[in-house]
């Protein structure tokens, strides 16, 4: 067992780390991604171009990043957590000045080889930073009001920048993941209840600050039929496609709603709908079971970690992954407003894929270094 105290070096050989990689989790991640490749192949009329081929390349690069991140000592991630947060925050500020606009929002920076969406990176940077902050506090200290200001500031700065882009879905995901880490670290429940009541009281003000398209999404969620050919079109077509799939679906590549162009954004936000139309209820449940196994692996890694930093980091990453899944599936079923959250590892997109795999790399770093104790003084 490798146990470190203070500054005493505890090192694992590279060979030992490779043996300690969680290969079961890697196989599950690959299985989910392969479902995505198949659906992107179907979305292009059973052609690997243009989406599936690019997604395969991105996944390959992302797996390489994931493995490198996993093999780095967890104490390195602890040491540089604030630096990573600061750099990601600078990228978000850079979007304000050098970002380009797409789909009505300014969220991306063109780096030449990839259109980077810094808000996706910030989801992981936030979890990493909050885990580091609370690692240095005892459970009693974490529950005190005086220690609430730094994490709230850490959470508020990027959230406000993302809301300016505007990107309500990503901002909500960041807030949710941050609140979960704070709760798990020991912040008392009553403080969240007070914050929730205050937020409810501020709803009229918040509503007035929303963009018109965001108000339209909320109103459409409440009554999709109010504008069936406009704001309600997406969700109405999604429900039709979900229902038409039945128990076993219409067959691979045979979905009428998707392939006759009734279903919009089928390669990104509504890809789960296309899968359910082609493979039915059985296919949808099968994919959700794969996701469930990924989550069980992630939470098992968190509970086996001996360090507070490792536990909070793993729990935050697992919960962030769950929120991706919950919001996307709820969105396409009409249970939640459409907020543009991708289906993890399946929806077409570069930054989201790389960010998720970076997060899984951190998760596996926690797994590899699970027996290393990190004193609070190191945080």
C-alpha positions as CSV (number, residue, x, y, z in Angstrom):
1,X,0.0,0.0,0.0
2,X,1.4,3.4,-0.9
3,X,0.9,6.0,1.8
4,X,2.3,9.5,1.7
5,X,2.8,11.8,4.7
6,X,3.7,15.5,4.4
7,X,6.3,15.9,1.7
8,X,7.5,12.3,1.8
9,X,7.7,11.1,-1.8
10,X,5.6,8.1,-2.7
11,X,6.0,7.0,-6.2
12,X,4.6,4.2,-8.4
13,X,6.4,3.0,-11.4
14,X,4.9,3.6,-14.8
15,X,4.5,-0.1,-15.3
16,X,2.6,-0.5,-12.1
17,X,0.3,2.5,-13.0
18,X,-0.5,0.9,-16.4
19,X,-1.4,-2.4,-14.7
20,X,-3.6,-0.4,-12.3
21,X,-5.6,1.3,-15.1
22,X,-9.3,0.6,-14.8
23,X,-9.7,-1.4,-18.0
24,X,-13.4,-2.3,-17.3
25,X,-14.2,1.4,-17.3
26,X,-12.1,2.0,-20.4
27,X,-14.1,-0.8,-22.2
28,X,-17.4,0.7,-21.1
29,X,-16.4,4.2,-22.3
30,X,-15.4,2.7,-25.7
31,X,-18.7,0.8,-25.9
32,X,-20.7,4.0,-25.4
33,X,-18.6,5.8,-27.9
34,X,-19.1,3.0,-30.5
35,X,-22.9,3.5,-30.1
36,X,-22.2,7.1,-31.0
37,X,-20.2,6.2,-34.0
38,X,-22.9,3.9,-35.3
39,X,-25.6,6.6,-34.8
40,X,-23.5,9.3,-36.6
41,X,-23.0,6.8,-39.4
42,X,-26.7,6.3,-39.7
43,X,-27.4,10.1,-39.5
44,X,-25.2,10.6,-42.6
45,X,-27.3,8.1,-44.6
46,X,-25.1,5.1,-43.6
47,X,-21.9,6.9,-44.5
48,X,-18.8,7.3,-42.4
49,X,-18.4,10.8,-43.7
50,X,-18.6,13.5,-42.5
51,X,-19.5,13.0,-38.9
52,X,-18.6,9.4,-37.8
53,X,-15.0,9.6,-39.2
54,X,-14.3,12.9,-37.4
55,X,-15.8,11.6,-34.2
56,X,-13.6,8.5,-34.3
57,X,-10.5,10.6,-34.7
58,X,-11.6,12.9,-31.8
59,X,-12.2,9.8,-29.6
60,X,-8.8,8.4,-30.4
61,X,-7.1,11.7,-29.5
62,X,-9.3,11.9,-26.4
63,X,-8.4,8.4,-25.2
64,X,-4.7,9.3,-25.6
65,X,-5.3,12.4,-23.4
66,X,-7.3,10.3,-20.9
67,X,-4.5,7.8,-20.5
68,X,-1.9,10.5,-20.0
69,X,-4.0,12.3,-17.5
70,X,-4.7,9.0,-15.6
71,X,-1.0,8.2,-15.3
72,X,-0.1,11.6,-13.8
73,X,0.3,11.6,-10.0
74,X,-2.9,12.8,-8.4
75,X,-0.9,15.2,-6.2
76,X,0.2,17.0,-9.3
77,X,-3.4,17.7,-10.1
78,X,-3.9,18.9,-6.5
79,X,-0.9,21.2,-6.8
80,X,-1.9,22.8,-10.1
81,X,-5.7,22.9,-9.7
82,X,-5.8,26.7,-9.2
83,X,-3.5,27.3,-12.1
84,X,-5.8,25.2,-14.4
85,X,-8.8,27.1,-13.1
86,X,-7.1,30.5,-13.8
87,X,-6.0,29.5,-17.3
88,X,-9.5,28.2,-18.2
89,X,-11.0,31.4,-16.8
90,X,-8.7,33.4,-19.0
91,X,-10.0,31.4,-22.0
92,X,-13.5,32.3,-21.0
93,X,-12.6,35.9,-20.9
94,X,-10.9,35.5,-24.3
95,X,-14.2,34.3,-25.8
96,X,-15.5,37.8,-25.0
97,X,-12.9,39.4,-27.2
98,X,-11.7,36.8,-29.7
99,X,-14.5,34.3,-29.8
100,X,-16.7,33.6,-32.8
101,X,-20.4,33.3,-33.0
102,X,-22.4,30.2,-33.9
103,X,-26.1,29.2,-33.5
104,X,-26.8,32.7,-32.0
105,X,-24.1,32.5,-29.2
106,X,-20.5,33.4,-28.9
107,X,-18.9,30.4,-27.2
108,X,-15.9,29.2,-29.2
109,X,-12.3,30.2,-29.9
110,X,-10.7,29.0,-33.1
111,X,-7.4,27.4,-32.4
112,X,-6.8,26.3,-35.9
113,X,-7.0,22.5,-35.3
114,X,-10.1,22.7,-33.1
115,X,-12.9,25.1,-32.3
116,X,-12.5,25.2,-28.5
117,X,-15.4,25.8,-26.2
118,X,-13.8,26.9,-22.9
119,X,-17.1,26.6,-21.0
120,X,-16.9,22.8,-21.4
121,X,-13.4,22.8,-20.0
122,X,-14.5,24.9,-17.1
123,X,-16.9,22.2,-15.9
124,X,-14.0,20.0,-15.1
125,X,-11.7,22.9,-13.9
126,X,-14.4,23.9,-11.4
127,X,-14.7,20.4,-9.9
128,X,-10.9,20.1,-9.7
129,X,-10.6,23.5,-8.0
130,X,-13.4,23.0,-5.5
131,X,-12.0,19.6,-4.6
132,X,-8.7,21.2,-3.9
133,X,-10.2,24.0,-1.8
134,X,-12.2,21.6,0.4
135,X,-9.3,19.2,0.7
136,X,-7.6,21.7,2.9
137,X,-10.6,22.1,5.3
138,X,-12.0,19.8,7.9
139,X,-15.7,18.8,7.8
140,X,-16.4,21.3,10.6
141,X,-14.6,24.1,8.8
142,X,-16.4,23.4,5.5
143,X,-19.7,23.8,7.3
144,X,-18.9,27.4,8.5
145,X,-20.4,30.4,6.8
146,X,-17.0,32.2,6.7
147,X,-15.6,29.5,4.3
148,X,-18.5,29.9,1.8
149,X,-17.2,33.1,0.2
150,X,-14.1,31.6,-1.7
151,X,-16.0,28.6,-3.3
152,X,-19.0,30.9,-4.2
153,X,-16.6,33.3,-5.9
154,X,-14.9,30.4,-7.7
155,X,-18.3,29.3,-8.9
156,X,-19.7,32.7,-9.7
157,X,-17.0,34.1,-12.0
158,X,-17.2,31.5,-14.8
159,X,-20.9,31.1,-14.4
160,X,-21.5,34.8,-15.1
161,X,-19.1,34.7,-18.1
162,X,-20.9,31.7,-19.6
163,X,-24.3,33.4,-19.1
164,X,-23.0,36.3,-21.1
165,X,-22.3,34.1,-24.1
166,X,-25.3,33.2,-23.6
167,X,-25.3,29.5,-22.7
168,X,-27.8,28.8,-20.0
169,X,-27.5,25.0,-20.2
170,X,-23.8,25.0,-19.6
171,X,-24.1,27.6,-16.8
172,X,-26.7,25.4,-15.0
173,X,-24.5,22.3,-15.4
174,X,-21.6,24.2,-13.8
175,X,-23.7,25.4,-10.9
176,X,-25.1,21.9,-10.3
177,X,-21.7,20.2,-10.3
178,X,-20.3,22.9,-8.0
179,X,-23.1,22.7,-5.6
180,X,-22.8,18.9,-5.4
181,X,-19.1,19.1,-4.6
182,X,-19.8,21.8,-1.9
183,X,-22.5,19.6,-0.3
184,X,-20.4,16.5,-0.3
185,X,-17.5,18.5,1.2
186,X,-19.7,19.3,4.2
187,X,-21.6,22.5,3.5
188,X,-24.8,22.3,5.5
189,X,-28.1,21.5,3.8
190,X,-30.0,24.5,5.3
191,X,-27.7,26.9,3.5
192,X,-28.7,25.4,0.1
193,X,-32.4,25.6,1.2
194,X,-31.9,29.3,2.0
195,X,-30.2,29.8,-1.4
196,X,-33.0,28.0,-3.1
197,X,-35.7,30.2,-1.4
198,X,-33.7,33.3,-2.4
199,X,-33.4,32.1,-6.0
200,X,-37.2,31.4,-6.1
201,X,-37.8,35.0,-4.8
202,X,-35.6,36.4,-7.5
203,X,-37.3,34.5,-10.4
204,X,-39.2,37.6,-11.7
205,X,-35.8,39.4,-12.0
206,X,-34.1,36.4,-13.5
207,X,-37.0,36.1,-16.1
208,X,-36.5,39.7,-17.1
209,X,-32.8,39.1,-17.7
210,X,-33.3,36.0,-20.0
211,X,-32.9,36.4,-23.7
212,X,-36.1,36.0,-25.8
213,X,-35.0,32.6,-27.2
214,X,-34.5,31.4,-23.6
215,X,-37.9,32.6,-22.5
216,X,-39.3,30.8,-25.6
217,X,-37.7,27.5,-24.6
218,X,-39.2,27.7,-21.1
219,X,-42.7,28.6,-22.5
220,X,-42.4,25.8,-25.1
221,X,-41.5,23.3,-22.4
222,X,-44.6,24.3,-20.5
223,X,-46.8,24.1,-23.7
224,X,-45.1,22.8,-26.9
225,X,-48.3,23.2,-28.9
226,X,-48.2,27.0,-28.5
227,X,-45.8,27.3,-31.5
228,X,-45.8,23.9,-33.2
229,X,-43.9,25.1,-36.4
230,X,-41.5,27.4,-34.5
231,X,-40.2,27.0,-30.9
232,X,-42.2,23.8,-30.3
233,X,-41.1,22.1,-33.4
234,X,-38.0,20.3,-32.0
235,X,-39.7,18.8,-29.0
236,X,-42.9,17.8,-30.9
237,X,-40.9,16.0,-33.6
238,X,-38.7,14.4,-30.9
239,X,-41.7,12.9,-29.1
240,X,-43.2,11.6,-32.4
241,X,-39.8,9.9,-33.2
242,X,-39.6,8.4,-29.7
243,X,-43.1,7.0,-29.9
244,X,-42.8,5.7,-33.4
245,X,-39.8,3.5,-32.4
246,X,-42.0,1.3,-30.4
247,X,-40.4,-1.6,-28.5
248,X,-37.8,-2.8,-31.0
249,X,-37.5,0.2,-33.3
250,X,-37.7,0.6,-37.1
251,X,-34.2,-0.8,-37.8
252,X,-30.7,0.6,-38.2
253,X,-30.8,3.5,-40.7
254,X,-34.6,3.2,-41.2
255,X,-35.9,6.0,-38.9
256,X,-38.3,8.1,-40.9
257,X,-38.4,11.2,-38.6
258,X,-34.7,11.5,-38.7
259,X,-33.8,10.5,-42.3
260,X,-36.7,12.5,-43.8
261,X,-35.4,15.6,-42.0
262,X,-38.3,16.0,-39.6
263,X,-36.0,15.6,-36.6
264,X,-33.6,18.6,-36.2
265,X,-30.1,18.4,-34.6
266,X,-30.2,14.6,-34.8
267,X,-26.4,14.3,-34.8
268,X,-26.0,16.5,-31.6
269,X,-28.7,17.3,-29.0
270,X,-31.4,14.9,-30.3
271,X,-29.2,11.9,-31.1
272,X,-30.9,9.8,-28.4
273,X,-34.2,10.3,-30.1
274,X,-32.8,8.9,-33.4
275,X,-31.4,5.9,-31.5
276,X,-34.8,5.3,-29.8
277,X,-36.6,5.5,-33.2
278,X,-34.2,3.0,-34.9
279,X,-33.7,0.6,-31.9
280,X,-36.9,1.3,-29.9
281,X,-37.4,1.1,-26.1
282,X,-35.0,-1.9,-25.9
283,X,-32.2,0.1,-27.6
284,X,-32.8,3.1,-25.4
285,X,-32.8,1.1,-22.2
286,X,-29.6,-0.8,-23.4
287,X,-27.8,2.5,-23.8
288,X,-29.0,3.8,-20.4
289,X,-27.7,0.5,-18.8
290,X,-24.3,1.2,-20.3
291,X,-24.3,4.6,-18.8
292,X,-25.4,3.2,-15.4
293,X,-22.4,0.8,-15.4
294,X,-20.1,3.8,-16.2
295,X,-21.6,5.7,-13.2
296,X,-21.3,2.7,-10.9
297,X,-17.6,2.3,-11.8
298,X,-17.1,6.1,-11.2
299,X,-18.8,6.1,-7.8
300,X,-17.0,2.9,-6.7
301,X,-13.7,4.7,-7.5
302,X,-14.7,7.7,-5.4
303,X,-15.6,5.6,-2.4
304,X,-12.4,3.7,-2.5
305,X,-10.1,6.8,-2.5
306,X,-8.3,7.4,0.8
307,X,-7.9,11.1,0.2
308,X,-10.5,13.8,0.5
309,X,-9.3,15.4,-2.7
310,X,-9.6,12.1,-4.6
311,X,-13.1,11.4,-3.3
312,X,-14.4,14.9,-4.0
313,X,-12.8,15.0,-7.5
314,X,-14.2,11.6,-8.5
315,X,-17.7,12.3,-7.1
316,X,-17.8,15.6,-8.9
317,X,-16.8,14.1,-12.2
318,X,-19.3,11.2,-11.8
319,X,-22.0,13.6,-10.9
320,X,-21.2,16.0,-13.8
321,X,-21.4,13.0,-16.2
322,X,-24.8,12.1,-14.7
323,X,-26.1,15.6,-15.2
324,X,-25.1,15.5,-18.9
325,X,-27.1,12.3,-19.3
326,X,-30.1,13.3,-17.2
327,X,-30.6,16.7,-18.8
328,X,-30.2,15.5,-22.4
329,X,-32.5,12.5,-22.0
330,X,-35.0,14.6,-20.1
331,X,-34.8,17.3,-22.7
332,X,-35.6,15.1,-25.7
333,X,-38.5,13.5,-23.8
334,X,-40.0,16.9,-23.1
335,X,-39.5,16.5,-19.3
336,X,-37.0,19.4,-19.3
337,X,-36.6,22.6,-21.4
338,X,-34.3,22.3,-24.4
339,X,-31.0,23.9,-23.3
340,X,-28.5,22.4,-25.7
341,X,-26.7,19.8,-23.6
342,X,-25.1,17.0,-25.6
343,X,-25.5,13.3,-24.9
344,X,-22.2,12.3,-23.3
345,X,-19.7,10.5,-25.6
346,X,-22.4,10.1,-28.3
347,X,-23.4,13.6,-29.6
348,X,-21.2,15.0,-32.4
349,X,-18.7,17.5,-31.0
350,X,-15.1,17.9,-30.3
351,X,-14.7,19.9,-27.1
352,X,-17.4,18.0,-25.2
353,X,-15.8,14.7,-26.2
354,X,-12.3,15.8,-25.2
355,X,-13.5,17.3,-21.9
356,X,-15.4,14.2,-20.9
357,X,-12.4,12.0,-21.6
358,X,-10.1,14.4,-19.7
359,X,-12.5,14.1,-16.8
360,X,-12.4,10.3,-17.0
361,X,-8.6,10.5,-17.0
362,X,-8.8,12.4,-13.7
363,X,-11.2,9.7,-12.4
364,X,-8.7,7.0,-13.4
365,X,-5.9,8.9,-11.8
366,X,-7.9,8.8,-8.5
367,X,-8.4,5.1,-9.0
368,X,-4.6,4.4,-9.6
369,X,-3.6,6.5,-6.7
370,X,-6.5,5.5,-4.4
371,X,-4.2,4.3,-1.6
372,X,-2.2,7.5,-1.4
373,X,-3.1,9.6,1.7
374,X,-2.8,13.4,1.1
375,X,-2.6,15.4,4.4
376,X,-4.9,18.4,4.5
377,X,-1.8,20.6,5.0
378,X,-0.9,19.7,1.4
379,X,-4.1,21.3,0.2
